[in-house]
Amino acid sequence: MKKTLFVAALVATLSTSLVRADLTEGMKIGAASLSSAGPIAFAPDGVLLAADPKNATIVAVSTGDTSPNKSASYSIEKLDQKIASALGTSTDEIRIVDIATNPASHSVYASVARGKGPDAIPVLLQIKPTGELVEVDLTKRPSSSASIPNAPQSVEGGKRGNPRNESITDLAFTDGKVVVAGLSNEEFASNLRSIQFPFQGVSKGASIEIFHGAHGKYETNSPVRTFATLAIDGEEHLLAAYTCTPLVTIPVKELQEGKKIRGTTVAELGNRNKPLDMVVYKKDGKDFVLLANSARGVMKVSTDNIKSVTPITNAVADKAGLAYETLEYKGVEHLDRLSEGQAILLQKADDNSYKLISIKLP
């Protein structure tokens, strides 16, 4: 009887620990700082994950922003002017690097660079539906950080830019881990790594090889530009987009240190184009991807036949693979899920100002 009770208690304890880990474990007030503005994403419980490409570091900060507002909607014109005014500068001296929605509160956050070049100052801002801006002060919030051990060296003046700036190109929280895309200093430079969270040791990650249809060859040195997670046959995958614009699936379980992974190219969405941001969502029982691009607008990609689509392993003149439609939204540079049925868009208007709007997922 005692053994039965002990086993039952042990199972209950393990179940509880698996359901809810303390994501602020190891955080201390003022423990982390940023030297550059990079991509951002959210973990549960209002924990903001901010990339610092210059230092090849990821900072996690407990925002304390956990009061839900499920009916939140956004329509903020001249957002860049509001940010510049709040930071005491002009619009030509700021750059909105990324946006992300806090799922605990439905507030939108922005990663902003104040100034230009390598000396630009990183700023994290909470943007409320009213348009109020609140700076996330890392000196006053609990935080922690993790450094990437094999980031590329800083090389100024290179033909393809400074590779250090691409040490982290995108990141996301999934299933208790932070998945990070970027470049490494390895021979196969394209890298994906999965970091246990709260932060523990950071591995050198896995090297990624993909077939680039527009170039007609396998490539190992181009980083993932943006990615999202989705389930394929019940197994978690990354859906990753590259410049020019291959769309590739990669099993998350394969992201092991030192492993060389060949992704599966499931679409070619057109060359001379850079993917900017993407989200996966479900509508009417079907899965879709919303993908913002630099030159080809916002695409709604169907993943209905992603399991059966023929992998692309030969040169493609223009487009192939998964079907998509181009939506009417112009000038979208970043997007994220706002709620179950809404997305948030950062959109450049005709007068070059920026607006933040929420839309129904199409």
N, C-alpha and C positions, 0 to 999 in steps of 0.2 A: 504493500500500500504506500509506504513512504517513497519507494522508488518511483511508483506511478505519479505521485504528487510532485516529486522532484523533477521528473521529466516534463510534466505539464507546466510547471513553473518556469523551467528552463526554456521551453518552446515559447511560452508567453513573453518572456524577457527578450528572447532573440527576435520575435516578431515585432515587438515594440521598437527595438533598436533599429530594425531594418526599415520600419515605416517612417521614422522621424529621427534623423541625425541632427545634431546641433551644428548648424552651418556657420556659426560665429566662433566655434571652438578655435582657440589659439589667437584670436584677434585681440589687439590692444589699441587703445586710443592713440592716434598719431603714429602708428607703427610703420605706415607705408606712405610713399609719395610718388608723384609722377614727374617725369622729365619731358614727356611728349604726349600728344593727343593721338589716340588710336581707336580701334573698334571697341564697342562696348556691348555687353549682354547682361541678362539677369539670371541669377539663380533664384530659388524660392526664398520666401521670408524677407523680401526687400534687399537681398544681397546683390550689389552691383559689381560686375566684373569689368575692369577697365584695362585695356592693353596699353603698354608703354613700349612701342617698337624701338625707340632710341636706346632704352636700357634693356631691351629683350626681357621684359618683366610683365607679369600680370598681377594687378592689384585687386583685391576683393575688399569691399567696404560695406558695412552694415548701415544702410541709409536710415533705418528706423521708420521708413515710409511703408506702413503695412495696413492702413485703413482703406478698405476697398471702396471704389466708386464705380460700380459695374455699368452705370449709365453715362459714364464720361464720354464726351465727344469734343472734337477740336475743330476750330476754324480761326486760326491765328494768322493774320496778314502781317507782312513786314517783320517776320520773326528775326531776321538778321539785324534789322535796325534796333529792335528791342534788346537783343543780346549785346550789340555794340554799345548801346547807351548804358546798359547795366554794368558793362566792363570798362566804361570810361574811354571808349575808343571809337573808331569809325568802321563802317561796314567792310571797307577794303582791307582792314587789319584783322578780320576774323575769318575763320573757316570752320563750318560745321562738318566735322569728320564723320560722325555717325549718330544715329538715334536708336533708342531701345525703350520698350515699354516695360514697366515694372508690373508683373502679373499680380502682385499682392495689392496694389493700389490703383492700377490703370493710369498712373501718371507716366508721362513720357520724359525721358532723360536724353541729354545731348552731350556728346564729347566735342569740345570746341578748342581750336587753336587760336590763341590771341597773339597776333604778330605774324611774321613771315620767316621762312627758312628754319634752320636747325635750332634757333634760339626762341622760337615761338613758345608761349607759355600755355600748358594744358589746363583746361577748366572743365569741370563736370557740373552740369546744370540740371535741376529738376524744372520741368515746364508743366505748370498746372493748366487745366482746361480754361481757366480764366485769363491765361496769358501771363500770370505771375511767374517770375523766375527766381529760383532759390539755388544758390551755389552749394555744392556738396563740399564741405570743408573737411579735408582729410586730417587736419590737425585736431579735429574735435570728434571724429567718428571712429569706432572700432574698425580696424583693418588688418590685413595680412597680405603677403605677397609671395610670388613664386618666380624664380629666375630660370630662363631657358639656358641650358648648359652649352649648347652647340649652335648658337646663333651666328649668322655671318658677320664678318668684320665690317667696320665702317670704311667705305671707300668713297671719298668725295670726287666728283667730276667724271665718274664713269659714264660710258655711252648709254647704259641702261639705267642710270641713276644709282643711288646708294643702296646696295642690297640690304643694309642694316634696317632701312625703313620698311622692309618687307619681312622682317623677322616674325611679325605677327600681322596677318592680313585679315583674319576673322576668327571668332571664337563663339562658343555656345556651351550652355550647361545642359547635360542630358544624363539621366540615370546615375546621379551621384558623382559625375565627372565633368571636368571642363575639357572640351575638345578644342584644340588650337591648330590653326592652319598658318603656314608661312614658309620661309626659307630657312635652311640650315647651312652649316659650313661643310656638309658631307658632299661626296661626289654626286649622288642623286640629291640635289638640293631641295626639291619639293618635299615638304614635310608635314605630317600630321601626327599630333601626339594627344594622348588621353591622360589627364592629370586627375588623380583622386582628390575630391574636395570634401571637407576642408583640406587645404594644401598639405601634401606630404612630399615625398621625393619626386622630382621631375625627370622623366626619362629623356633620352635623346630622340625618341619618337620613331616613327616608321617613314621610310622613303616611298614616295608615290610615283608611279609611272602610268601614263595614260596615252591612248592613241588620239592624236589631234587630227581630226578629219580635214580641216582646212589646210593644214600643213602636210598632210599625207604621211605622217610618221609618228613613232612613239617618242614621248618627251618626258624628261625627268627634272627639268630645271625651272619650270614655270609654276608659280605658287597657285593654290586655290584662291580665288578672289573672294568668293562668298559661298556659304553652304547652309543647308538646313538638314534636319534629321527626319526620316520617315521609315515606317515599317514596311518591309517587303517579305511576304510569307512569314510574318510574325517575327522577323529578325531586324534589328535596328541597323539602318544604313545611313551614311551621309549622302546627300545629293549635292554634289559640288560643281561649281561653275568656274570656268577658266576664261581668260581673255581669248576672244575670237571665235566662237563661244561654245566649246564643248561642254556638255552636261554629263556628269560621270557619277556612277554609284560606287560606294566603297563600304564594305561591312565594318561597323564600328568595332566588332570583336577582334578584327585583324590589326588594330592599331597597337602593336606591340613593339617594344624597343628593338631596334636593329633590323626589323623585318622590312623586306622589299615587297610592296604591294602593287599589283597591276589593277587599276580601276577599270570599270566597264563603261565605255562611252555609249550612252543611250540616246543622245541627240546632238546634232550640230545645228546651232541656232543662227549662224551667219557670222562671217568674219568682219574685220575692221570694227570691232565692238568690244566693249569692256563691261562685264556684268558688275552691277553695283550693290545689289542687296536682294534677298529673297526670303520668302516664307512659304511653308507648306500648310495647307488647310483643307478641311473637309466641307463639302457642300452637297446637299441632296444625296448623301451616302457615297459620294465619290471624292477622291483625293486630287488636289490641284496644287500647282506651284505658281506663286506670283513673283515674277522676276523683273527687277528694274535694270535697265541697260543704258549705256552712254549714248548709243547711236541708233538703237532699234526699239525704243519705247518700252512700255511695260507689257510683258508677255504673261498670258495665262496658259500654263502648260498642263495638259492632262497627263496623269501618271497611271491611268487605267490599265494600260498594257505594258507597264514598265517591266513586268516579269518575263514577258514573251517577246519584247522588241528585239530585233536582231542587232547585236552589238556592232558598232561601227569600227571596222578594222582596215578600211580602205579610204583613199582620198575622196573627199566630198567637195563638189564644186560650190555648193551654197548651203543647203539645208537638208537634214535627214533625221530619221528617228522619231522621237515622240512628237505628237501633234501639238500645235499651240495656236493661239490667236493673239493679235496685238490689240491692246485696249486703248481707249481714247485719251488716257492721262499722259500729258506732256511734261517734260522737265523733271520727272521724278528721280531724285538722286538717292534717297533712302526710304525704306519702308519697314514696317513690323506689324505683327498682330497687336491689336488694341484690346479686343475682347473676342468672344466666341464667334461673333458675326461681323466684326469690324477690323479694318486695317488702318494704320496711320501712315500718311505719306508726307515726306519732306519734298516740296515741289518748288522748282525755280520758275518764277513768273516771267511774263514777257518783258517786264521792266528790270529783270535781273535780281529782283528782291526774292526772298524766300517766304513761303507760307507753309504752315503745318495744318493738315486737314485730315479728318477721319472720314472713311468711306465704308459702305457695305461691301463685304467681300463678294466679288463678282462670281 
